[in-house]
Amino acid sequence: MAQVLEFKLPDLGEGLTEAEVVRWLVEVGDVVAVDQPVVEVETAKAMVEVPCPYGGVVTARFGEEGTELPVGAPLLTVAVGSAEATESRGASGGPSGDGAGSEASGNVLVGYGTGAPAARRRRVRPAPVGQTPAPVTAAHQTPDTAAHPAPVTAARSAPARASAPAPTSVPVLGVVGPHGPVAVISPLVRKLARQHGLDLRQIAGSGRDGLILRTDVESAIRAADEDAAAVPSTPTRPEADTSGERIPLRGVRGAVAEKLSRSRREIPDATCWVDADATELMAARAAMNTAGPKVSVLALLARICTAALARFPELNSTVDTEAREIVRLTGVHLGFAAQTERGLVVPVVRDAHTRNAESIGAEIARLTEAARDGKLTPAQLTGGTFTLNNYGVFGVDGSTPIINHPEAAMLGVGRIVAKPWVHEGELAVRQVVQLSLTFDHRVCDGGTAGGFLRYVADCVEQPAVLLRTL
């Protein structure tokens, strides 16, 4: 006899508490193998394929594509030991044991182990013919019925016998309001309704058993907006036009927005900048590339940054606001801004202070490719101590970077372009770049920040200066 096991959204690490369902990789009724990817989710850090620790037949899926689910919420249920799964495994030469022990993997992701079978659930029996079933209330819910929401896609069911009456469906009840339970299970749906002042008891759900979905709340919001617009009002100055496309701030875009907002709220930043003659740096790069593997300008600038941080360690710091302490960090984990189709990400080159320009360049190339493919892990996007931002690739000369919280500084680099420049007392055409440093004024004063930036500019103008630190 098949045992139905529930697979919940696992802890994806790095303190992430929710993920958005991007694409389901299986359908209800599909036979899945142990550790087979079943859904693709997007977190605030990266895109992740989630493998299922059970082998069997998918009986239900939870969450439509585009829905955000909290960690620990049900993803799908799998019938382990079913006939379909046994036949499939037998045909492929796989294991065919009964029970959960042979159908489960180990700790596939952080936060869940699958060695023990799931607890048996209590079945709800249909009421006898002619007898009205008792309504399910919060007080009568068992722990299973209260904690396990209904799936979005129902499992396959066997054909009903002709002599048996159709069972009465029991509504799934989520939150209990002042006048009884409300058919909603998603905390996101409740939050959306609360933000717009909607009473969920007045909304008819379009889901199974009247379950209120996010689309139902959004439709009610639009209807309320249309009703408000139809009511005549006293002529006043025209209000701002808020119509147009609405793009949710979630996933990577939402994480970037939150981090930038937090940086502006918490960090008293200041910016200084300088123009530098990069002609000699470009000549040195050309000479290096003829003698070995090609080295990018970004790799050279990264190596210059590690040398500058060795001289000015104040900028390789973070501020512990609770302890009211500045923490100077021993290692340099260099982040670099990378623009991808999913938005701005900042991969981190670990232990950049121990690498030469060639090694840094190879790691930047590897991380950039992973970023474009959406395969960066959360660990590769966190833990930076200083960030390098090359916005010159967008064809602009200057900018005032926003510090990547909780770091203490960011170096911005504009495009390298031919400009008139006084060189050795004469006007000449030189390759000029603007460098800008945004720093946390709590960790140092302008003298330290200016010294750091001047050293970087000196290395750009005279690469031989770096020889002193090599």
N, C-alpha and C positions, 0 to 999 in steps of 0.2 A: 504494500500500500504506500502511495506517495506521501511524503511529508513536505508541507509547504514551509519554506524558510524565508524570512524577510531580510533583505540586504539594505542597510541604511547608508546614507551619505557619510563616508568616513572623514576623519580629521585629516585634512590635506597638508597640515604642518604650518609653521610660521605664524601661528595665532589666527589663522583664517577661520571665520565663523559661518560663512555662507558661500554658495557657488550658484552660478546660473546654468541651467540646462541649455546647452547650445545645440546638441544633435544626439538623438537616440540612435544607437548602433544595432539594436535588436527590436523585434516586434513581439507582441503577445503571441504565444504559441511557438516561438522559436526555441530550438534546443541549444543551450549554451554549454560550453566546456568550462572547467575550473580555470580561473584567471583570464578568461576571455573578456576583452574590453566591451562594455555594454552601453556606455554613455560618455559623451564628451561634454565636459563642464568648463566654464571659465570662472576663475577666481579673480581677486584683485591683483594677483601676481602673474598668472600665466594660464594657458589652456592646458587641460589635463584630461587624458583618457582614463576612466575609472574601470578597473577590472572587477569582475564578479568573483567572489571566493567560493561560489557554489556551482555545481554542475547539475543541469536538469532542464526542465521546461519552464519558460517564462510565463507566469500566470497573470501578472499585473505589472503595470508601470505607474510610477507616481511623478507627476510634474510634467506639464507640457513644455515644449521647446520655448525658451524665452522666460521661463519661470525661475525665480530665485528660491533656493531651498536652503534652510539652515543645516549645519552639521548635525547629524543624528536623525534627520528626517528620512522616512522610508524612500528608497529609490525604486525597488522592484521586489516582487516575490517570485520564488523559484520552487517548482514542485520537484523535489529530490526523490529519486527512486521510482519515477513514473515509467509507464510502459514506453512512451515515446523516447525518453532519455535513454532507457536501457537498450532499446533497439538501435538508437543512434550510436551509442558507445560500442555495442557489440559489432556493428558494421565497420567501425573504424579501428577495432582492436584495442579500445581503451578499457579502463576498469569498469566492472559491472557490479560492484558490491552494493548491498542495500544500506540504507541509513545514511546519516550525515557524515560519518567519519570518512568514508571514501569519496564524498562529493565536495569536500571543503579544502581550501588551501590554507596556508599559514597567514602571517601578517602581511597582506599585500601592500597596504598603505598604512600610514601612521594612524593609530587610534582605533584599529579594530582587529580582533583576532577571530578566527572562524573555527576553532577546534571544537567548541561545544555547540550542540544543536540548539536552535531557538526554542523558547518555551512554547508549550502547546497552548493553542488558543481555544477559548470557549466558543462554541457554535451557538448562534441564535436560531432556535427552532421556530418554524412558522406556527401560528395559532391554529387550533382545530377549526374545522369547518363550522361556520356560524358563530364563532366567538371572535370578538374584536381584540386584536393584540394590544397589550398595554404599551403606552408610549414610553420611549426611552428618555429619561431625563438625566441630568448630571448626577443626581443622587443615586440613580440605579445603574449607572455605567460601571462596568468592571474596569480594572486597570487596563486591560487590553483594548476595550472599545473606546476608552477615553484617550489613550495615547497613540493609537494607530489610525490615521485618517484613511478615508476611502481612496482607492486608486483612481487616476484619471482615465485609464483605459481598463475596462473590466476584463477579467480572466474568461477563458472559454468555459462554458458550462455545458453539462450533458443535457440532451433533450429531455424535457419533462415527460413523465408518464401520463398517458391519456386519462387515467382514472384519478390522478392526484390533482387537487386544486392548485392554482398558481400561488406560491407563497407571497405573503404581503411584505413588501420591502420595508426595511427599518431605516429611517432617515439617519444620516450621519450628522451628529450634532457637535459643533465646535465650541464656541464660547457661550456662556449662559448670561443673558441680559436680565434687566429688571423684571421683565414679563415673560421669562421662559428662555429656552435654548434657541440659539441662532445657528442656522445651517451654514457655517463657515469654519474652515480649518486652518487657512493660511494666515499667519501673522502679518504678512505683507498686505493681504486684502483688508484686514482689520485696521492696519495703520493707515492705508490709503483712504478708507472711509472716514476714519477719525480726523485726518488732516483736512478733509473737505466738509466736515460737519454732517455726514450722512448717517442716518439711522439704518443699520443693517436689517432690522425687522421689517422695513418698508421696501426692501429690494427683493424681487423674485429671482431666485437662482436658476441658472440654465444648466447646471451640472447635474450629475446623477443624484436622484432623490432630492432635487431642489437645492443642491450645494451651490453656494454663492461663489462665483469665480471672479478673477480680477477683471475680466471683460464686462461682467455685470456691473461692477462698481464704476468702471470707466464710463459705461453707457449712462449710468445715473448721474455722473458728474457732468457729462455733456448735456444731458437733458436739463439739469439744474441751471447750467450756464445759459442755455437757450431761453429758458423761462425768464431768467433774470434780465436777459437782453431785450425781451419782448415787453417788459414793464416800462411804461413811459416815466420819465423822470424830469425834474426841473433842469432846464438848460444850464450847464456849467461848462467849464473849460474841458475840452476833449481829453479823454483818458488815453493812456498809452495803449497802443495796439499790441495785444498779447496773443493774437492769433498766429498760426503758422505751425510748422513741424516741431514736435516736442521730442527731444532725445534724452532718454533716461541717463542719469549720471551713475553708472554702475560698471562693474568689471574694472578693466584697466583704466578707462577714462574716469570713473568715479574715484578710484584709488589715487590717481594723479591729482584730481581736483582737491581731494581731502588733504593730501600731503602739502600741496602748494598753499592752500588756505591756512593750514596749521603753521607753516613756515612764516607766513606773513603775520599771523597772530602772535606768535611766541618769540620770534627772533628779531631783535633790533639790528637790522642789517644796514650796511653802508657799502657804497661802490666807488672804486677808483679805477682809472683806465689810463692807458698810454699807447701811443703809436710806436711801432718798432720796425726797423729795416730788416726784413727777412731774406734779403738777397743771399747772404752768406749761408744761411740755414738751407735754402733751396739748393745751393751749389753743393753743400756737404751731403745732402740727401742724394743728389744725382751721382756723386762719387761713390757713395756707399752702395747704391743699387747696381753699379757696374761691377762691383767686386763680390757680390753675393745676393742672397734673397732680398727682394724688394722690401723696403721699409717705408711705411706711410708717414705723412707729415704728422698725423695724429699720434702715432707711436713715438715720434721724436719729441713732440710737445708733452706727452705723458712722461717720458723719461726726464725731461726738464722739470716737470712738476715734482717728481719724487726727489730730485736733487734739491729743489727749493724747499720742500717740506722738511728735509733733513736739516737745513739751515734755520728754518722758521717753524719749529714743531708746534707752535701755538695754534697754527691753522689746521693741524691734524688732530682736532679735539672735538669734544662734545660737552654740553652743559647738563649736569644733573640738577634740575630745578628743585627737586625735593630736598636734596642734601645741600643745595646751594654751593656746588663745587664744579670746577672745570676739570674734566678728565682728559688728560693728554694721552693719546693712544700710541702704542709702541709700533704697531705695524701700519703700513699704508695699503689700504684696499681701495683701489682707484676706480670710481664709477665713471662711465662716459655715456652721454646722452645719445640715444639711437632712435630715429623716427621710423616707425613701422606702420603697416596698414591698420594695426589695432591701436595705434597711438604711440605716445612717447614712453619709452622704457629706458631704464638706466642699469645695464648690466655692470657687474663688478669684476675687475681684474684683481684676484686675490694676491696678496704679498707682492704688490708691484714694486716695492722698495728693494726686493731681492732680484729683480729681473733687469736685463739690458733692453735696449730699444727693440732688438729683433724679437726677443721673447715676448715683450709687451705687445708688439705688433701682431704676432701670431695668435695670441690670446684674444686680442680685440677682434681679429678677423673671425675666429671661431665663434665668439659670443654674438657678433653681429649677424652671422648666418643663422644661428639658432633663434635670434630675436625675430628675424624676418620670416622664419618658418613657424613662429609661434611655439617653439619648443623649449624656451627658457624655463628652468625650474624656479620655484620661489627662492631657493638658496642662492641662485645666481643673480637675483635681483635685490638682495638685501645685504646689509653689513658693510656698506661703503663708508669710508672715512673722509673722502674728498672727491669732488666731481669735476670732470673736464667736459666742457660743452662747446663743441665746434659748430656754431651756427653759421659759419662762413659757407658751408655747403649749400645754404639757401640763398646765397648771393647777397648777403647783407654785411655791412661793415662793423656794426656795433650793437650792443644790447646790454641790459642790466639783468643778469641772471638772478633767479630766485633760488635761494639755498635749498639743497635737498635735505630737508629735516630728517634726522637730528644732527647733520653734519654742521661744520662751522664755516665753510667757505666753498666757493665754486669759481673756477677760472673759465671765462668765456673767450672764445677766439673767433674773430671775424674773418672775412675772406682775405686772401693774399692777392693783392692787385697792384699793377704797375701804377706808380704815382711819381710826380716830381718831388725830389728829395735833395737836401743839401748833403753831399757826401764829399768828405775831405776838402771842404771849403768851396766846392763847386756844385752848381745845380745839375742834377742827373736824374734819370729815370730809374727808380729802384722798386723792388717788390716790398710793399708795405702792408703790415697787418696791425689791426687794433686789438689790444688785449684788455680785458676788463675783469676785475676781481671784486666779487661781492663777498663780504665777510661778516661774521657775527661780532658786533662791537663789544660783546661781553668777554670774549676770549682774548682780545688784543685791541690796541689802539691803532690809529692811523699810521704811526711810524712803522710798526711791524708789518702791517698790510702793504704799505708802500715799499718797504724793503723787499718783501717777497715778490711783488710785481716787478720791481726794478731788476731783481736778479733774473727772473724769467725773461724779461726783455733783453737783458745783456746776453743771456745764452742764445736767444734767437738771433741777435745781431752778430754775436761772436761765438759760434758753437765751440770754439776751443776752450772757452771758459769751463765747459763741462769736464774737460780732461782732469781738472783738479779734484773732481769727486769720483772719478772712475778708477 
